[in-house]
Amino acid sequence: MNLVLTVLEIVAPVFLLAGVGFAWVKLGNEYRVQFVTQLAMTLSVPCLIFTALMKTEIEPQALTALSLAAVAAYAAVTVLCMAVVALARLDRRTYLAPVIFGNTGNMGLPLALFAFGEAGLEYAVVVFAVMAIYSFTFGVWLVSGGGSLVKVVREPLVAATVLGGIFLWQGWQTPPFLTNTLDLIGQMAIPLMLITLGVAIARLHPGHLPRAVWLSAVKLALCLAAAVGVGLWFELPPVPFAVLVLQISTPVAVTSYLLAEKYGADAQAVAGLVVVSTLMSVLALPVTLAFLI
């Protein structure tokens, strides 16, 4: 009973804040998703990543192990998902990126924070940073049919990750007044992303729902298997192991829908994946957390 209550306490804030965004839109209030998303992805999330990396107290060896494990997990997920998309004869531009990249920002970061505290958030930021760099290179290339290295370098998320990594490696710290400012900006990220997730889901018009159901279930199973296998292979300690599994198995991100809209893929099919996989996570994440904590 105590375990059930603990899991509910962890997942409840995530879905309650998303519910705030969902209700906000359904009540007819204005919410500019593109503006808020741009604010989060170009300002608050980069500040969160930079300060989390700069202030992290993770052992360098553990940090390296988790980074390599995240790369290996995404490589395994990519191969498995490519096989599924090819065998099912699905459109690669539409379906491959969404089933590879999970919602490690809007959902993964707060879940790791609520489940494992500040240490969990630090580990989750590492996995999120790996995913962000991968999604802004290979992910954009998949959806658009071509990518630009210059665009990748200019992405604030990538710059914040690289800069935070340098500060962590050298043991540098920004002046206290600047650190406090960056901390405040970064603290906007988690509630902002969760509310935006609810708003975006409220406005989606999902399509191809039967396909979205089986594909979401397959994505969850493959991601869990890959993350657990890689975590065991790297012999990760309990908390980074749990965070890796949690992050890799998050549902399809709303950003996948936005990319599909931007580059002319089947956005309604991706919307179906976002809605179904997120609803599926309501059941799957508490079960997963029950095994991890």
MOURUR-V42937 format. One record per pair of residues at least 24 apart in sequence whose ideal C-beta (glycine too) atoms are under 6 Angstrom apart, sorted by the first residue. I is the first residue (numbers start at 1). J is the second residue. If there is no record, write none. Layout:
BEGIN
I	J
I	J
END
This chain:
BEGIN
3	290
7	286
7	289
7	290
10	114
10	115
10	289
11	285
11	286
13	114
14	110
14	111
17	191
17	194
17	195
18	194
18	197
18	198
19	198
20	195
21	195
21	198
21	199
22	198
22	202
25	199
25	202
26	202
31	199
33	199
33	200
36	196
40	189
40	192
40	193
42	156
44	185
44	186
44	188
44	189
45	189
46	156
46	157
46	160
47	182
47	185
47	186
48	186
48	189
49	125
49	129
49	160
49	161
49	164
50	160
50	163
50	164
51	182
51	183
51	186
52	122
52	125
53	164
53	165
53	168
54	164
54	167
56	122
58	122
65	234
66	126
66	240
67	126
69	230
69	234
69	244
70	127
70	130
71	130
72	230
73	226
73	227
73	230
73	248
74	134
76	226
77	223
77	226
80	222
84	218
93	143
93	265
94	265
94	266
94	269
96	142
97	139
97	142
97	143
97	256
98	252
98	256
98	270
98	273
99	219
101	135
101	139
102	250
103	250
103	251
103	253
104	128
104	131
104	247
104	250
105	193
106	193
106	194
106	197
107	250
108	247
108	250
109	190
110	190
111	246
112	243
115	289
116	239
120	243
123	240
123	243
124	243
124	247
127	247
129	161
132	157
133	158
143	259
143	263
143	265
144	263
200	254
204	271
204	275
206	271
206	272
206	275
207	268
207	269
207	272
208	269
208	272
209	272
212	272
212	273
212	276
213	276
216	276
216	277
216	280
220	284
223	248
223	249
224	249
242	292
251	277
251	278
251	281
252	277
END
